[in-house]
């Protein structure tokens, strides 16, 4: 699935990485514990989270996620957005809860990573 499709399904706002919306993501997962992300194979996956800290961006970079989506309308502050600019990870924000956002992506064909997160 392309990131622009994720944006449309989640009715999300693109906060960073507008030029990368054509990239493909292979799965999705939701977590607020970044150790769960690191424990899973998350390369090129969409990370859905309600955790609004710089740690999310660092974890996303290490795990090589394809995009980060903040749920419940959360948006990182300016300092955090500078971090993501350096990492080159597309960042989106949706008004949906983690549960609803995950379900919407699942119903549109984007599955989880081997049953993990």
C-alpha positions in Angstrom: 0.0 0.0 0.0 1.3 3.5 -0.7 1.6 6.1 2.0 -0.9 8.4 0.3 -3.4 5.6 0.6 -2.8 5.3 4.3 -3.3 9.1 4.5 -6.6 8.8 2.7 -7.9 5.8 4.7 -7.0 7.5 8.0 -8.2 11.0 6.8 -4.8 12.0 8.1 -2.8 15.3 7.8 0.7 15.0 6.5 3.1 16.7 8.9 6.4 15.8 7.2 7.5 13.8 4.2 4.9 15.0 1.7 7.4 14.1 -1.1 7.5 10.5 0.1 3.8 9.6 -0.1 4.4 7.4 -3.2 6.5 5.0 -1.2 5.1 1.5 -0.4 4.5 0.3 3.1 4.2 -3.5 3.7 2.4 -3.7 7.0 1.2 -1.7 10.0 1.3 -2.0 13.7 0.2 0.0 16.7 2.1 0.4 19.9 3.0 2.9 22.6 5.8 0.8 24.0 8.8 1.4 21.7 10.4 -1.7 22.9 7.6 -3.6 21.2 8.5 -1.9 17.9 12.2 -2.8 18.3 11.3 -6.4 19.1 9.3 -6.7 15.9 10.6 -6.6 12.3 9.2 -3.2 11.4 11.1 -2.3 8.2 8.8 -0.4 5.8 5.8 -0.7 8.1 3.5 2.0 9.4 3.9 2.7 13.1 0.7 3.9 14.7 1.2 5.4 18.1 -0.3 7.8 20.7 3.1 8.3 22.3 4.2 11.8 21.5 8.0 11.9 22.3 11.3 12.1 20.4 11.8 8.5 21.3 9.2 7.6 18.7 11.3 9.1 15.9 14.5 7.4 17.2 12.8 4.1 17.3 11.3 4.6 13.9 14.7 5.3 12.5 16.3 2.3 14.1 13.4 0.0 13.1 13.4 1.5 9.6 9.6 2.1 9.6 8.0 3.4 6.4 5.9 6.1 8.2 4.8 7.2 11.6 1.1 8.0 12.3 0.1 9.8 15.5 -3.4 8.9 16.6 -6.0 10.8 18.5 -5.1 14.0 16.8 -1.7 14.2 18.4 1.0 16.2 16.7 4.7 16.5 17.6 6.1 19.8 18.6 8.5 21.8 16.5 11.6 20.3 18.1 10.5 16.8 17.4 9.6 17.7 13.8 13.2 18.8 13.3 14.3 15.4 14.4 12.1 13.7 11.9 13.3 16.0 9.1 16.8 14.7 9.8 15.6 11.1 9.7 13.4 11.5 6.6 10.4 9.6 7.9 7.0 10.6 6.7 4.8 11.7 9.7 1.0 11.9 9.7 -1.6 12.7 12.3 -5.1 11.2 12.4 -8.1 12.0 14.6 -8.9 8.3 14.9 -8.0 6.2 18.0 -5.2 3.6 17.7 -7.9 0.9 17.6 -10.0 2.5 14.9 -6.9 3.5 12.8 -5.6 0.0 13.0 -9.0 -1.4 12.0 -9.4 0.9 9.1 -6.0 -0.1 7.7 -6.7 -3.8 8.3 -10.1 -3.6 6.5 -8.3 -2.0 3.5 -5.8 -4.8 3.2 -2.8 -3.6 5.3 -2.0 -6.4 7.7 0.3 -6.7 10.7 3.8 -8.0 10.9 3.7 -11.8 11.3 1.1 -11.4 14.1 3.3 -9.1 16.1 2.5 -5.6 17.3 
